Amino acid sequence: MPVAELQIQNLRSIAQLRLRPEPGWNWLIGANGVGKSTVLEALHLLALGQSWRHGQRQLIRDGSEEYLLGARLYQGNADYIGMRRRGMYRELSCDGERVQSAWELLDALPLQAWHEGNAHFVSASAEERRRILDWGLYYADRLYGKTLREYRHVLRQRNAALRQGLAPQAWNPALLRLGMRIQEQRQAHLQALQDHFQRIWAAGPQAEQQVDFVLHPGWSGDLATALEKDLSLDRQFAYTHSGPHRARLQFRSAGHPAAEQLSRGQLRLLGIAFRLAQIAVQRAAGAALPVILIDDFAVELDANARQWWMQELDTLHTQVFAASTEAPSSASGTIFRLHAGRLIEDIQ
C-alpha cells in the first residue's frame, strides 16, 4: 500500500515538510543530521504508532508543543492516516475516524523497517528475532495476529496469578491451546520461507556460505509436561518459563551458530535475505506488500551487496524509502535531497 504523500510538522529537526514519493524507490539523500532518518521515523510512527527509538517526548521539535503527521495512501484499507502527539497524549486517526489501538494501523500501512536497532537481529536477542519472525507471520497468515494477542493476554493472566501466589493451572488449557497453535503457525511460515530464502541467498555475494535457520519452540518435550515441571520455578520467579514467548529462532552457518561463524557484514546480509524471503512469502500469499524503510542504506555493505539488495527489492515491486549520504550510481527511482530538515528545492 504505497504512500502517495507524507506530511510532517514539528518532528525532531523538521518544522514542516511535504513529500510526494513514487511507488518504487525513493532516496533520501543528504549529510548526517539533515532529517533523513526523521522522514523514515515519521512513516514508522504512522504505521506502528511508535518510534523505533526510546523516549517519545524528545521527538517533538524544540520550541514546539506537539508534532503532527499524515500520510495519503495510493490504495488499500485506508486513504489517509494521521497522528498527533502532545506530551503523553497521542491521537491516531484513519480516514478521519479515531483509532483506539495501534494494532488497527498495521493493516492500513504495512511496513518493514531497517534501522540501527534491528539491522543485526540475527545476532541480537531471542526476543528481537521473535519480533522479526512474528512480523512476517502477521501479514502472511491473517489469523496469526488474533492468536498472538490472545496468547499474550492469557500469559499476562497466568503471570499475574503467580505474582499473587494463586494457582496458575487454571490458565494452562488456554496457554496450551494457543501456544501449540502459535508454534504450528511459526513452523509453517518458516517452511514456506525456505525456498525463497535459499534462492535469494544463492543470488547474493556470500552464496558460498551455507546458511539456514531452525526454531526452538520455547519448551522441551511437550508443552503440558514442561508447564508441570516448571511449576516450582514459575512460582519462585512469578514468571512462566515455557511457551512460545520463549521461542528461539536460530541462524546457522555450516551447522554452527551464524553469529560465531560470520562477519558483521555477512550477518547483516543474512538478515536481509531472511526479511526479503518474508516479503516474497507475503507476495505469494496475495497479501499486501509492505513499504520498506532503510536507514543508512550503504552501511557495512560493499557495492556488490548493495546492488544485490536493490535487485531483490526490484523483483518484489514494493515501495522503498532509503536514506543515505549519497545514492548508488545504479540507483533508480526518485531522489529527494534534504538540508537542515527541508527539501533542498525549498532552499533559496
Buried (B, 14 or more C-beta within 10 A) or exposed (E): BBBBBBBBBBBBBBBBBEBEBBBBBBBBBBEEEBBBBBBBBBBBBBBBBEBBBEEBEEBBBEEEEBBBBBBBBEEEBBBBBBBBBEEEEBEBBBEEEEBEEBBBBBBBBBBBBBBEBBBBBBBBEBEBBBBBBBBBBBBBBEEBBEBBEBBEEBBEBBBEBBEEEEEBEEBBEBBBBBBBBBBEBBEBBBEBBEEBBBBBBEEBBBEEBEBBBEBEBBBEEEBBEBBEBBBEEBBEEBBBBBBBBBBBBBBBBEEEEBBEBBEEBBBBBBBBBBBBBBBBBBBEEEBBBBBBBBBBBBEBBEEEBBBBBBEBBBBBEBBBBBBBBEBBEEBEBBBBBBEBBBBBEEEE
